Amino acid sequence: MKQFYTSERNVQILISLLKQYGIKKVVASPGSTNVTFVGSIQQDPYFEIYSSVDERSAAYIACGMAAETKEPVVLSCTGATASRNYFPGLTEAYYRKLPVLAVTSTQEESKIGHLIPQVIDRRQQPLDTIKCSEHLQTIKDDDDEWNVILKANHALLELNHHGMGPVHINLTTRYSRDFTTTTLPQVRKICRYVTGDKLPSFPKVKTAIYIGSHLRWNDKEIKALESFCKKYNAVAFCDTTANYMGKYRVNYNLASCQQIKHTNNNPDLLIHIGDMSDQTNMVGNPREVWRISPDGALSDRFKTLKNVFEMSEYDFFTYYVNIPDEVEGDDSYIKSCQIVTERLQSKIPDLPWSHLYVASQLHNQIPANSTIHLGILSPLRSWSYFDFHPTIEVYCNQGGFGIDGNMSSLLGASLIHPNRIYYAVVGDLSFFYDMNLIGNRHVGNNIRILLVNNSLGAEFLLFKQTNTITCINDIESYISAKDHFGHQSSKLVRHYAEDLGFKYLSASNKEEFTQIYPQFTTPEVTEKPIIFEVFTDVENENEALKRMWNIEKGKSNIVKNVIKQTFGESNIRTIKNLLNK
């Protein structure tokens, strides 16, 4: 008998994953909204389907089957009040820890609240009925498909995560009656492993580790990571805040932003550790990702997540290091990356007076054993192209990725080690957003703040922005918030800082900066905390970034630049418009 499935992609994905997870028992209740799901699985001999008109009874039937088999059982019902009748049985499943999957079919969420028949709000469930709830929306593009695949995997994994229990999937349908699809899609199944499991065999492919924001490493963790890298010829691509400074560290930020893409160093398998990061472009598009995280969350930053390891990084690396095999470690991968990075570092151009220039001069002047807190966007990016002394720790409020609170976090950290020097690097908007910190009575003499003041959010005016921003005529007034806080006043911050007990320094050009910065980077704790305000402008910031991103250019880009110089950008746009007509 031929198998025919609905044309609705989200339903196909769920069915495909049910089969991959080995879930076959289904208790179906009649209705119209769930026709796409039930009509598809009833034609697939893989599934064992049972019918129950009463949804309340169906849920209890599923409980009995799950208790007897210790296997997941699927419930399927239509919209309206049918799903409400699952609550008694799901409550039973919750307290007995039974793996029951309630698939409630629904119309589009946009129809909620508009007096449309059988459309009720199912977005929130009683706390003691399910472990989690996921909404699988109608798929309109690749991002929708990625989201549905991830959510469906998460729901199915939660059936047996930290003990068994019930899970809910809200499955959107458009009432399609097209059942002509004969083949289910090859859907990416995500596997989760915990400590004590037999872990998958390690593939013999080009392997890299990507380290996002990370707390302080201990010696044991460093040894485990480096033993792994040595055995499997792996490198550690590091976010600025990764805080791993060992021999397998690679800062590939400068290489990743060049016009010539160094794709030969992109990994096939990427092991992802650490937390939030804005610098993932350095690893390209890895074909497969393994994520290590004690929380076991399905964090799919690269959209190719295959395995999640719910364990410590130490346990993961130690496990694979101790596997006896024929792998012979070498250092060819890291040498290849180092050749590129060293070549680019040797070719860094003369930079105009800018934040990038300041970072290029200060990164190797910051005293050893210091801590730096970078603001997001411009500070994080500007300093990411340069390496610090190995004893320096770098942090950033990347978790929520907002401009607020950077200096306050710096203060909190500085209170723990009063003899360690703590630096903050912030833009003017971030500084004034968090300026109340300056007056806090707990501010110690070990605090130093670098304020880069260009009188606006320069990020929105840089050449790398998309046309959706640069096509707006007036960006400065509202989007980049120009001319607040004194319009680069030479007195405002000075008076504020000095009145509150700070030593104030400033520079408006390279010459002044060269004379002043040694006071800012002295390795001794000073008599007063320090604020060093440097005044720049967006034109120079933009030019500096262009030069950094164009250290190496491809032939096609050289040709493009020649054309621009010959015809001018306005004439090129005119020609493009004529060709598109």
C-alpha positions as CSV (number, residue, x, y, z in Angstrom):
1,M,0.0,0.0,0.0
2,K,1.3,3.4,-0.9
3,Q,1.9,5.9,1.9
4,F,0.4,9.3,1.4
5,Y,1.1,12.3,3.7
6,T,-0.2,15.8,4.0
7,S,1.4,18.6,2.0
8,E,1.8,20.6,5.2
9,R,5.5,20.7,6.0
10,N,5.3,21.1,9.8
11,V,3.2,18.0,10.1
12,Q,5.6,16.1,7.8
13,I,8.5,17.1,10.0
14,L,6.7,16.0,13.2
15,I,5.8,12.6,11.7
16,S,9.4,12.1,10.4
17,L,10.8,12.8,13.8
18,L,8.3,10.5,15.6
19,K,9.6,7.7,13.4
20,Q,13.2,8.5,14.1
21,Y,12.6,8.6,17.8
22,G,10.9,5.2,17.7
23,I,7.5,6.6,18.8
24,K,4.7,4.6,17.2
25,K,1.6,4.3,19.5
26,V,-1.1,7.0,18.9
27,V,-4.5,7.4,20.5
28,A,-6.5,9.6,18.1
29,S,-9.8,11.4,18.7
30,P,-12.0,12.5,15.8
31,G,-12.2,16.1,14.4
32,S,-11.4,18.3,11.5
33,T,-8.4,20.3,12.7
34,N,-6.2,17.2,13.2
35,V,-7.1,15.5,9.9
36,T,-3.7,16.5,8.4
37,F,-1.9,14.6,11.2
38,V,-4.2,11.6,11.6
39,G,-4.9,11.2,7.9
40,S,-1.1,11.0,7.3
41,I,-0.1,8.5,10.0
42,Q,-3.1,6.2,9.4
43,Q,-1.6,5.4,5.9
44,D,1.8,4.7,7.4
45,P,2.0,1.1,8.6
46,Y,4.8,2.1,11.1
47,F,2.2,3.6,13.5
48,E,-0.1,1.7,15.8
49,I,-3.3,3.9,16.0
50,Y,-6.2,3.5,18.5
51,S,-9.4,5.5,18.4
52,S,-11.2,7.2,21.3
53,V,-14.1,9.6,20.8
54,D,-13.8,11.0,24.4
55,E,-10.6,13.0,24.8
56,R,-10.7,12.6,28.6
57,S,-10.8,8.8,28.2
58,A,-8.1,9.0,25.4
59,A,-5.6,10.6,27.8
60,Y,-6.2,8.0,30.4
61,I,-5.8,5.3,27.8
62,A,-2.4,6.8,26.9
63,C,-1.5,6.7,30.6
64,G,-2.2,3.0,30.8
65,M,-0.3,2.2,27.7
66,A,2.7,4.3,28.7
67,A,2.8,2.8,32.2
68,E,2.7,-0.7,30.8
69,T,5.3,-0.2,28.0
70,K,7.4,2.6,29.5
71,E,7.3,4.0,25.9
72,P,6.0,7.4,24.7
73,V,2.3,7.4,23.6
74,V,0.9,10.2,21.3
75,L,-2.5,11.8,21.8
76,S,-4.1,13.6,18.9
77,C,-7.2,15.8,19.1
78,T,-8.8,18.7,17.2
79,G,-9.2,22.3,18.3
80,A,-11.8,23.9,20.6
81,T,-12.6,22.3,24.0
82,A,-11.3,18.9,23.0
83,S,-7.8,19.7,24.3
84,R,-9.2,20.8,27.6
85,N,-10.4,17.3,28.2
86,Y,-6.8,16.1,28.2
87,F,-6.0,17.9,31.5
88,P,-7.1,15.2,34.0
89,G,-5.1,12.5,32.2
90,L,-2.1,14.7,31.7
91,T,-2.2,15.6,35.4
92,E,-2.1,11.9,36.1
93,A,0.8,11.5,33.7
94,Y,2.7,14.4,35.2
95,Y,2.6,13.1,38.8
96,R,3.3,9.5,37.7
97,K,6.1,10.6,35.3
98,L,4.6,9.0,32.2
99,P,5.8,9.9,28.7
100,V,2.6,11.1,27.0
101,L,2.8,13.4,24.1
102,A,-0.4,15.5,23.6
103,V,-0.5,16.8,20.0
104,T,-3.3,19.4,19.9
105,S,-4.0,20.6,16.3
106,T,-4.9,24.3,16.0
107,Q,-5.4,27.1,13.6
108,E,-3.0,30.0,13.2
109,E,-2.3,31.9,16.5
110,S,-3.3,35.1,14.8
111,K,-6.9,34.0,14.9
112,I,-7.0,33.8,18.7
113,G,-9.5,36.4,20.2
114,H,-11.4,37.1,17.0
115,L,-14.6,35.0,17.6
116,I,-13.5,32.3,15.1
117,P,-15.1,28.9,15.8
118,Q,-13.0,26.4,17.5
119,V,-10.1,28.8,18.1
120,I,-9.2,28.9,21.8
121,D,-6.0,30.1,23.4
122,R,-3.8,27.1,24.1
123,R,-0.5,28.9,24.6
124,Q,-0.4,28.4,28.3
125,Q,-0.9,25.1,30.2
126,P,-1.4,24.3,33.9
127,L,2.0,23.9,35.5
128,D,1.4,20.4,36.7
129,T,0.1,18.9,33.5
130,I,3.2,19.0,31.2
131,K,7.0,19.4,31.3
132,C,7.1,21.7,28.3
133,S,4.9,23.0,25.5
134,E,6.1,23.8,21.9
135,H,4.2,25.5,19.1
136,L,4.9,24.2,15.6
137,Q,3.9,27.0,13.2
138,T,3.1,26.9,9.5
139,I,6.3,26.9,7.5
140,K,6.7,29.7,5.1
141,D,10.5,29.9,4.7
142,D,13.8,28.2,5.8
143,D,13.8,30.0,9.2
144,D,10.4,28.7,10.0
145,E,11.5,25.2,9.1
146,W,14.6,25.4,11.2
147,N,12.5,26.6,14.1
148,V,9.9,23.8,13.7
149,I,12.7,21.2,13.5
150,L,14.3,22.5,16.7
151,K,11.1,22.8,18.7
152,A,9.9,19.3,17.6
153,N,13.2,17.8,18.7
154,H,13.1,19.6,22.0
155,A,9.5,18.3,22.7
156,L,10.4,14.7,21.9
157,L,13.6,14.8,23.9
158,E,11.8,16.2,26.9
159,L,9.6,13.1,27.1
160,N,12.6,11.4,28.8
161,H,14.7,14.2,30.1
162,H,15.5,14.3,33.8
163,G,12.9,11.5,34.2
164,M,9.9,10.8,32.0
165,G,6.8,13.0,31.8
166,P,4.1,14.4,29.6
167,V,4.8,17.0,26.8
168,H,2.5,19.2,24.7
169,I,2.8,20.1,21.0
170,N,0.5,22.7,19.5
171,L,0.4,21.8,15.8
172,T,-0.8,24.5,13.4
173,T,-2.8,23.4,10.4
174,R,-4.3,25.2,7.4
175,Y,-6.8,22.4,6.8
176,S,-5.1,21.2,3.7
177,R,-6.7,18.2,2.1
178,D,-3.7,17.6,-0.2
179,F,-2.5,14.1,0.7
180,T,-0.3,13.5,-2.4
181,T,3.1,13.5,-0.7
182,T,4.7,10.1,-0.9
183,T,7.9,10.7,1.0
184,L,8.7,12.2,4.3
185,P,11.5,14.8,4.5
186,Q,14.9,13.8,5.9
187,V,14.7,15.8,9.1
188,R,17.6,16.5,11.4
189,K,17.3,14.5,14.5
190,I,19.1,15.9,17.6
191,C,20.4,13.5,20.1
192,R,21.1,14.2,23.8
193,Y,23.7,12.4,25.9
194,V,24.2,12.6,29.7
195,T,27.1,11.5,31.9
196,G,27.3,7.7,32.0
197,D,25.9,7.2,28.5
198,K,27.9,5.6,25.8
199,L,28.8,8.5,23.6
200,P,28.9,8.4,19.8
201,S,32.1,7.5,18.0
202,F,34.3,10.4,17.1
203,P,34.5,11.1,13.4
204,K,37.8,11.5,11.6
205,V,37.1,14.9,10.1
206,K,38.5,18.5,10.5
207,T,37.4,19.4,14.0
208,A,37.3,22.7,15.9
209,I,36.1,23.9,19.2
210,Y,34.3,27.2,19.4
211,I,34.4,28.9,22.8
212,G,31.8,31.6,23.4
213,S,31.7,33.8,26.5
214,H,33.3,31.7,29.3
215,L,34.1,32.0,33.0
216,R,37.6,31.5,34.4
217,W,39.2,28.2,33.4
218,N,40.9,26.0,36.0
219,D,44.1,24.0,35.2
220,K,42.2,20.7,35.1
221,E,39.8,22.0,32.4
222,I,42.6,23.5,30.3
223,K,44.6,20.2,30.4
224,A,41.5,18.2,29.3
225,L,40.8,20.6,26.4
226,E,44.4,20.7,25.2
227,S,44.8,16.9,25.4
228,F,41.7,16.6,23.2
229,C,43.0,19.2,20.7
230,K,46.4,17.4,20.5
231,K,44.8,13.9,20.0
232,Y,42.3,15.0,17.3
233,N,44.3,17.8,15.6
234,A,41.7,20.4,16.7
235,V,41.9,24.1,17.3
236,A,40.0,26.4,19.7
237,F,38.4,29.4,18.0
238,C,37.8,31.9,20.7
239,D,35.4,34.7,21.4
240,T,37.1,37.7,22.9
241,T,35.5,36.7,26.2
242,A,36.4,33.0,26.0
243,N,39.1,33.5,28.6
244,Y,41.1,30.5,27.2
245,M,44.6,31.7,26.4
246,G,46.3,28.3,26.0
247,K,48.4,27.0,23.1
248,Y,45.4,25.9,21.0
249,R,43.7,29.2,21.1
250,V,43.0,30.9,17.7
251,N,41.7,34.4,17.3
252,Y,40.3,34.2,13.8
253,N,38.2,37.4,13.9
254,L,40.5,39.4,11.6
255,A,40.6,36.6,9.1
256,S,36.8,36.1,9.1
257,C,36.0,39.7,8.1
258,Q,38.4,39.9,5.1
259,Q,37.1,40.1,1.5
260,I,39.1,36.9,0.9
261,K,37.4,34.2,2.9
262,H,39.8,31.6,4.4
263,T,37.3,28.8,4.0
264,N,40.0,26.1,3.9
265,N,40.3,26.5,7.7
266,N,36.6,26.1,8.4
267,P,35.8,22.9,10.4
268,D,33.6,20.0,9.3
269,L,32.7,19.3,12.9
270,L,32.4,22.1,15.4
271,I,32.2,21.5,19.2
272,H,30.4,24.4,20.7
273,I,31.0,25.4,24.3
274,G,30.5,28.6,26.3
275,D,27.7,31.0,26.2
276,M,26.6,34.0,24.2
277,S,28.9,35.3,21.4
278,D,28.8,37.8,18.6
279,Q,31.9,36.5,16.9
280,T,30.7,33.2,15.4
281,N,31.5,34.2,11.8
282,M,35.1,33.0,12.3
283,V,34.0,29.3,11.9
284,G,32.0,29.7,8.7
285,N,29.2,27.2,8.3
286,P,30.2,23.9,10.0
287,R,28.4,20.9,8.6
288,E,27.8,19.4,12.0
289,V,27.8,20.8,15.5
290,W,28.1,19.1,18.9
291,R,27.1,21.3,21.8
292,I,28.4,20.7,25.3
293,S,26.4,22.3,28.1
294,P,25.5,21.1,31.6
295,D,21.9,22.3,31.1
296,G,21.4,20.1,28.1
297,A,19.6,22.9,26.2
298,L,19.2,22.7,22.4
299,S,21.2,25.9,21.6
300,D,21.4,25.7,17.9
301,R,23.4,28.9,17.0
302,F,24.9,27.4,13.8
303,K,21.6,25.7,12.7
304,T,23.4,22.3,12.3
305,L,23.2,21.0,15.8
306,K,23.4,17.2,15.8
307,N,24.4,16.1,19.4
308,V,23.9,17.7,22.8
309,F,26.1,16.6,25.7
310,E,24.5,17.4,29.0
311,M,27.7,17.2,31.0
312,S,30.8,19.3,31.9
313,E,33.3,20.2,29.3
314,Y,35.9,18.3,31.4
315,D,33.9,15.1,31.3
316,F,33.4,15.3,27.6
317,F,37.0,16.0,26.7
318,T,38.3,13.4,29.1
319,Y,36.0,10.8,27.7
320,Y,37.2,11.1,24.2
321,V,40.9,11.6,25.2
322,N,40.7,8.2,27.1
323,I,39.3,6.3,24.2
324,P,42.0,3.9,22.8
325,D,42.2,4.3,19.0
326,E,44.6,4.7,16.2
327,V,44.3,8.5,16.0
328,E,47.7,10.2,15.8
329,G,47.6,13.8,16.9
330,D,49.4,16.5,15.0
331,D,49.3,20.3,14.9
332,S,48.7,20.9,11.2
333,Y,45.3,22.6,11.7
334,I,46.4,25.1,14.3
335,K,49.6,25.9,12.2
336,S,47.4,26.5,9.2
337,C,45.3,29.0,11.2
338,Q,48.3,30.6,12.7
339,I,49.9,31.3,9.3
340,V,46.8,33.2,8.3
341,T,46.4,35.2,11.6
342,E,50.1,36.1,11.8
343,R,50.1,37.2,8.2
344,L,47.1,39.5,8.7
345,Q,48.5,40.9,12.0
346,S,51.7,41.8,10.2
347,K,49.7,43.7,7.6
348,I,47.4,45.8,9.8
349,P,47.3,49.2,8.1
350,D,47.9,52.6,9.5
351,L,44.5,53.5,11.2
352,P,43.0,56.9,11.6
353,W,42.3,58.3,15.0
354,S,39.4,56.0,16.2
355,H,38.3,53.4,18.7
356,L,40.1,50.8,16.6
357,Y,43.3,52.8,16.7
358,V,43.0,53.1,20.5
359,A,42.5,49.3,20.8
360,S,45.5,48.6,18.5
361,Q,47.7,50.7,20.8
362,L,46.4,49.6,24.2
363,H,45.7,45.9,23.9
364,N,49.3,45.0,24.7
365,Q,49.7,47.8,27.2
366,I,47.0,46.7,29.7
367,P,48.8,45.4,32.8
368,A,49.2,41.7,33.3
369,N,46.6,40.1,35.7
370,S,44.0,42.7,35.0
371,T,40.4,42.2,34.1
372,I,38.6,44.0,31.3
373,H,34.8,44.5,30.9
374,L,33.9,45.4,27.3
375,G,30.7,47.0,26.2
376,I,28.8,45.4,23.3
377,L,29.1,46.3,19.6
378,S,31.9,48.7,19.0
379,P,34.0,48.0,22.1
380,L,33.6,44.2,21.7
381,R,34.4,44.3,18.0
382,S,37.3,46.8,18.1
383,W,39.2,44.9,20.7
384,S,38.4,41.4,19.2
385,Y,41.1,41.8,16.5
386,F,43.9,41.9,19.0
387,D,45.1,39.6,21.7
388,F,45.7,40.4,25.3
389,H,48.4,39.2,27.7
390,P,47.5,35.6,28.7
391,T,46.9,36.5,32.3
392,I,44.2,39.1,31.4
393,E,40.5,38.0,31.8
394,V,37.9,39.6,29.5
395,Y,34.1,39.8,30.1
396,C,31.1,41.4,28.6
397,N,27.4,41.7,29.4
398,Q,26.7,39.5,26.4
399,G,23.9,37.5,28.0
400,G,21.2,40.0,27.4
401,F,23.4,41.9,24.9
402,G,22.3,45.4,26.0
403,I,24.3,48.6,26.4
404,D,23.2,49.0,30.0
405,G,25.0,47.9,33.2
406,N,28.5,47.3,31.9
407,M,30.2,49.6,34.4
408,S,28.0,48.3,37.2
409,S,29.1,44.8,36.5
410,L,32.7,46.0,36.5
411,L,32.1,47.5,40.0
412,G,30.7,44.3,41.3
413,A,33.6,42.3,40.0
414,S,36.2,44.8,41.3
415,L,34.8,44.5,44.9
416,I,35.9,40.8,45.0
417,H,39.6,41.5,44.3
418,P,40.5,45.1,45.4
419,N,44.1,44.6,44.5
420,R,43.4,43.6,40.9
421,I,43.0,46.4,38.3
422,Y,39.6,46.4,36.5
423,Y,39.1,48.1,33.2
424,A,35.9,49.0,31.4
425,V,35.7,50.0,27.8
426,V,32.4,51.8,26.8
427,G,30.9,54.1,24.2
428,D,29.3,57.4,25.2
429,L,25.7,56.1,25.1
430,S,26.6,53.1,27.3
431,F,28.5,55.4,29.7
432,F,25.7,57.9,30.2
433,Y,23.2,55.1,30.4
434,D,25.1,53.7,33.5
435,M,26.6,56.9,34.7
436,N,25.0,56.6,38.2
437,L,27.7,54.0,38.9
438,I,30.3,56.7,39.0
439,G,28.8,58.1,42.2
440,N,28.5,54.7,44.0
441,R,30.4,54.9,47.3
442,H,31.9,51.4,46.8
443,V,33.9,52.5,43.8
444,G,37.5,51.5,44.5
445,N,40.9,52.9,43.3
446,N,41.3,49.8,41.2
447,I,38.7,50.9,38.6
448,R,39.7,52.4,35.2
449,I,37.1,53.4,32.6
450,L,37.9,54.1,28.9
451,L,35.1,56.2,27.5
452,V,35.1,56.4,23.6
453,N,32.9,59.5,22.9
454,N,31.7,60.1,19.4
455,S,28.4,61.7,20.5
456,L,26.2,59.0,19.0
457,G,25.6,55.3,18.3
458,A,28.2,55.0,15.6
459,E,27.2,51.4,14.9
460,F,24.3,52.4,12.8
461,L,26.4,54.6,10.5
462,L,29.1,52.1,9.6
463,F,29.6,50.8,6.1
464,K,28.8,47.2,7.1
465,Q,25.2,48.0,7.8
466,T,22.5,46.7,5.5
467,N,20.5,48.9,3.1
468,T,17.5,48.7,5.4
469,I,19.4,51.1,7.7
470,T,21.6,53.1,5.3
471,C,18.7,53.9,3.0
472,I,17.1,56.0,5.7
473,N,17.8,59.7,5.2
474,D,18.1,60.7,8.8
475,I,19.8,58.1,10.9
476,E,21.6,60.4,13.3
477,S,18.6,62.1,15.0
478,Y,16.7,59.1,16.4
479,I,18.3,55.7,15.4
480,S,21.9,56.7,16.5
481,A,20.7,59.2,19.1
482,K,23.2,62.0,18.2
483,D,24.0,65.0,20.4
484,H,22.7,63.9,23.7
485,F,24.8,64.4,26.9
486,G,26.5,67.6,25.9
487,H,27.6,66.9,22.3
488,Q,31.2,65.8,23.2
489,S,31.5,68.4,25.9
490,S,35.1,68.7,27.1
491,K,33.8,69.7,30.6
492,L,30.8,67.5,31.3
493,V,32.4,64.2,32.2
494,R,35.5,65.9,33.6
495,H,33.5,67.8,36.2
496,Y,31.3,64.9,37.0
497,A,34.2,62.5,37.4
498,E,36.5,64.8,39.4
499,D,33.6,65.9,41.7
500,L,33.1,62.3,42.5
501,G,36.8,61.5,43.3
502,F,38.0,60.3,39.9
503,K,41.2,61.2,38.1
504,Y,40.1,62.5,34.6
505,L,42.2,62.1,31.5
506,S,41.3,63.0,27.9
507,A,42.6,62.8,24.3
508,S,41.3,64.1,21.0
509,N,44.0,62.9,18.7
510,K,46.9,60.5,18.4
511,E,49.5,62.9,19.8
512,E,47.5,63.6,23.0
513,F,46.7,59.9,23.3
514,T,50.4,58.9,23.1
515,Q,51.3,61.3,25.9
516,I,48.4,60.5,28.2
517,Y,47.7,56.7,28.0
518,P,50.7,55.6,30.2
519,Q,48.9,57.1,33.2
520,F,45.9,54.9,32.3
521,T,47.9,51.7,31.9
522,T,50.2,51.9,34.9
523,P,50.4,48.5,36.6
524,E,50.0,49.9,40.1
525,V,46.7,50.7,41.8
526,T,46.5,54.4,41.8
527,E,45.4,57.0,44.4
528,K,42.1,57.5,42.6
529,P,40.0,55.6,40.1
530,I,40.5,56.8,36.5
531,I,38.3,57.9,33.6
532,F,40.0,58.3,30.3
533,E,37.8,60.0,27.7
534,V,38.8,59.9,24.1
535,F,36.9,61.9,21.5
536,T,36.5,60.4,18.0
537,D,34.2,61.0,15.1
538,V,32.1,58.5,13.0
539,E,33.9,59.2,9.7
540,N,37.2,58.0,11.1
541,E,35.5,55.1,12.9
542,N,34.0,54.0,9.5
543,E,37.3,54.4,7.7
544,A,39.3,52.5,10.3
545,L,36.8,49.6,10.1
546,K,37.0,49.6,6.3
547,R,40.8,49.3,6.4
548,M,40.7,46.4,8.9
549,W,38.2,44.5,6.7
550,N,40.1,45.1,3.5
551,I,43.6,44.0,4.5
552,E,43.3,41.2,1.9
553,K,41.0,41.6,-1.1
554,G,39.8,39.1,-3.8
555,K,40.2,39.9,-7.5
556,S,36.5,40.5,-7.9
557,N,36.5,43.1,-5.2
558,I,39.5,44.9,-6.7
559,V,37.5,45.0,-10.0
560,K,34.5,46.4,-8.2
561,N,36.6,49.2,-6.6
562,V,38.0,50.1,-10.0
563,I,34.5,50.3,-11.5
564,K,33.3,52.5,-8.5
565,Q,36.3,54.9,-9.0
566,T,35.6,55.1,-12.8
567,F,31.9,55.5,-12.9
568,G,30.9,56.6,-9.3
569,E,28.4,54.9,-7.0
570,S,25.4,57.0,-8.2
571,N,26.0,56.1,-11.9
572,I,26.4,52.4,-11.0
573,R,23.1,52.5,-9.2
574,T,21.5,54.1,-12.3
575,I,22.9,51.4,-14.5
576,K,21.7,48.6,-12.2
577,N,18.2,50.1,-12.2
578,L,18.1,50.2,-16.0
579,L,19.2,46.6,-16.2
580,N,16.6,45.4,-13.7
581,K,13.7,47.0,-15.8
